[in-house]
């Protein structure tokens, strides 16, 4: 769609935008005419994402996307990345809070160090990005989109702390909607369900990130979600079509949280690819 897309002329900062859902949102935003800055902790992955989003032959200010290295757990890097994005893009219309991590452990089994780190990235990082981006968004009557999870709506014991942080993000989005109302800055929350590709930064305490494996039950809609499903919802929230929508939470989960679904013992057992 390019210049004629639903986000034509808009400038977006997408945290954790170098893989998975963040990268899919960035790609769809570019397709819809936006220019984007994506953040992440991995320089190689970030540069590769920026090239793929912009096209291999784009260069300099002609590029639709740029990578800025930033760790959402670092207040200084959060502030610097917002400043760099605003300077590069010339303005900010959209903030997508997406950077996130988790540990696969019951809440009671989660070490304090992991608690602090996950809270710093998943909650404090969102809060800090909202604070630093807000003056730019207020000048453009812009919006914030916060990526939470269905795990913040119905808790998942195996990732207990992650569930807690995503529940906090849902309320964070509501409070920011109230605070932003006087400046017409909208704040909404997306709650993906089981989405492939999943998170890169998910592992038991003390182990290397291994990411989610995608071995999930199939939701009522009949398939596991794709990152593009979340990206499509993000485009709606970012577009002028959602100009009167703020303080809301949208589940993108194929109906998984609608209730318990009885499956016949014979036939499909509810795993992807079966």
Number of C-alpha atoms within 10 A of each C-alpha: 13 14 13 11 15 20 26 18 15 22 26 29 31 25 32 26 29 28 20 18 26 26 26 22 27 32 24 19 30 25 20 21 20 24 27 31 26 28 31 23 15 14 15 11 14 23 19 13 23 27 18 16 25 19 13 11 9 15 12 8 10 10 17 26 30 23 27 24 19 24 20 30 22 15 18 12 15 25 17 16 26 27 15 15 24 19 11 17 20 10 18 29 26 30 28 28 27 25 28 26 21 27 24 18 19 15 18 9 11 17 13 9 11 16 17 11 15 21 23 21 23 26 24 19 24 27 19 21 22 25 15 17 26 25 15 20 23 19 14 17 20 28 29 29 24 25 27 30 26 22 23 21 17 12 17 17 15 14 20 21 27 30 23 20 25 25 21 16 26 24 15 20 28 19 13 21 22 15 14 22 15 11 15 20 25 31 31 26 27 26 23 24 23 26 23 19 18 19 21 16 15 21 18 17 17 10 9 10 16 12 15 18 12 16 13 14 15 21 22 19 11 12 17 23 22 20 20 20 18 24 21 15 16 23 20 14 25 26 18 13 11 14 16 8 13 24 19 16 20 19 20 22 25 20 16 19 17 11 8 10 11 7 11 8 7 6 8 12 12 17 14 15 9 8
